[in-house]
Amino acid sequence: MGIKAKVAAGLGICCALLLAAAVGVAEWQLRPAQLTPRVNSLLRDAGLGGSVAEAGAELGGSFRLAGIDLTLPDGTRLQAESLVGEAEILP
């Protein structure tokens, strides 16, 4: 195997490892312990009162919310035990 082939193989392995690491970090960020505080912060920023007890998602686009207790700016209150759905993120 020539030096160019060895370098190309090494770069391929590095790219595969970086991609695997990126996917791992993305999946970690979608776990409830990391995602729930971010979702509640976004809800507050949007002017909604209350909170979501747990929020989780998967890279495929599925998501789940549990313990939903929100108040809209006009005073309307939304409560639900859970909400499960699918979002098409990548075509």
N, C-alpha and C positions, 0 to 999 in steps of 0.2 A: 504494500500500500504506500503510495507516494505521499509527500508532505501535504500537498493540496487536499488530498482525500482525507487525511488525518485531521487537518484543520476544519474541513467542512463537517466531518463527523462530530468533532468536538463542539462546533458551533450549534449543530443540530441538537446535541444533548443539552447544551446550555439553554437553548430556546425552549426545549420541552420542560426542563426544570423550572424555568421562569414562568411559563404558562401554568404549570401545575401549582406553583406557589401563589400566583395571582388568583386562580380559581379557589384555592384554599382560603385565601384572605376574604374573597367575595362571599363565600359560603359562611364563613365565620361572622361577617358583618350582618348577615341575614338571620342569625339566630336570635331568639327572643331577648336574651340578656343584653345584646348589643342594639337590636332594632327598636325595642319598646321605648327606651328613653328618647331616641331620635324621632319616633313617630309622635310622641307626646309633645316634644319641643316644637315640631312642625304644626301640630294642632293649636298650640298656644300662639305661635306666630301668626296663624290664620285667624286669630280672634275667637277661637272656640274655648269654652270652659270645660272642665272635667278632664277625663283621661281614658286611656285604653289600658287595661291591666296587662295584656300580653299581645305582642305583635311579632309575627314570624313570616318568613317568605323563603322561597327556593329559587334557584337560578332559572328553572323552567317557567317561572311566572306565577306559580301558585302562591297564594298568601292566606293567612288566617289572623283574625283578630279575636280576642276574647275579653270579656269584662268591659264592654263598651258603655260608657256613661258620659255623654257629651251634651253641652248646652250651646246652641247656636246664638249668634249675636242678637237675634230677635226674641230670645227667651225660649225658643222651642227646645224641648229636651228629647234626646235620642238615647235609648237604652237597648242593649241587646246582649244576650249571653255570649253569642259568637257570630262571626261572619267569616265565611270561607269563599274564596274566589280564585279566578284565573285572570291574569293580565298578560296580553300579548306584548312582550317587550321587544323581542327580536323576531322579524318575519321568518 
